[in-house]
């Protein structure tokens, strides 16, 4: 009865209070991490600005050998470097992945690579095929993100070319690839082809363009549930902006340099204001922000309070924003000492955020779900959600001695003695999909409690 009471109180607590954004350190030791990407499996790939991609495993360890090292090809000024990574939707079968870096001349280069057929933890560095090279007139505003959309095409976020105020008005020039969202078909053509429904096909303008009027879309993403495209566009002097559009909306004009956010900036020669796509949300620099970093819509399962909310942050103000698709915004507390550079999403839709200054990768958690953070420092349990088994890893010199599984009504379903070793594997393949409670006892008799999802 005691355990049933405890489980009920923890379960009730987790759904009785609003969500509270927290961070949990997951891995350290990275050098200026700028991107976190999954390849459709349990690994995370950490992109470092200097030109290295490392593999981060689900237990928080990092492979000693990098997945890819192109440091000799990358310029690494303030906003330059290896900036983006995207795995092909069919990566498991074709091994293709794509990078976005600035070369030694400062130009943006989009390259396709192949994984090493003999070792999935290594790329074939000699397989690089350049798809696209875009000259950059200045060193800043390079964009950096590239993502596959729900339509299977590759989207590339390009900044306006830099300096300040878009002095050559590139973002509104449809013959320029700068200041745009590009969309290409990497599954046909040499080295790519243009989707037939791109908005400038057959008329004046560069065929690769999907949308115009962007200043520096450092981070964008697609909602994997609804398909919406979210673009966080870095502002000029006063305003950061977050945009949302249906993935099928072609030919949008997001307004720069005519407008900064929804405020007129330089409207000389600009099209009608009614033709512009204005932001869902603007954040004024008077609040302490300076450079928005877009994230993802949460589509994980561990934190139901987060479901469907868009997460973002700012380089100068280390707090995390959480927003609905209608623009209702909630902020976390400020996490002192951090400069967040990117979010990441694992294969299960759980979110991570990187600190560029100290090289730490954090899990984004809901601290109002008391059961998820109850004594989590004792053992690492993964994967979560689980399918056929869980791994219980020794932590802080303590070994697990007994694991027990309960359903959410407090009924004990499994009780198993574990061995005195660093890693124990417990089979879960006989249990139905759903929420469970796991308790783990250590050699001193202390019991830790965790919330587990089986899918």
Secondary structure, 3 states (H helix, E strand, C coil): CHHHHHHHHHHHHHHHCCCCEEEEEEECCCCCEEEEEECCCCCEEEEECCCEEEEECCCCCECCCCCEECHHHCCCCCCCCEEEEEECCCHHHHCEEEEEEECCCCCEEEEEEEECCCCCCCEEEEEEEEEEEECCCCCCCCCCCEEECCCCCEEEECCCCCCCCCCCCCCCCCCCCCCCEEEEECCCCCCCECCCCCCCCCCCCCCCEEEECCCCCCEEEECCCCCCEEEEECCCCCEEEEEEECCCCCCEECCCCCEECCEECCCCCCCCHHHCCCCCEEEEHHHCCCCEEEEEECCCCCCHHHCCCEEEEECCCCEEEEECCCCCEEEEEECCCCCEEEEEECCCCCEEEEECCCCEEEEEEECCCHHHCCCCCCCEEECCCECCEEEEECECCECEEEEEEEECCCCEEEEEECCCCCEEEEECCCCCCEEEEEEEEECCCCEEEEEEEEC
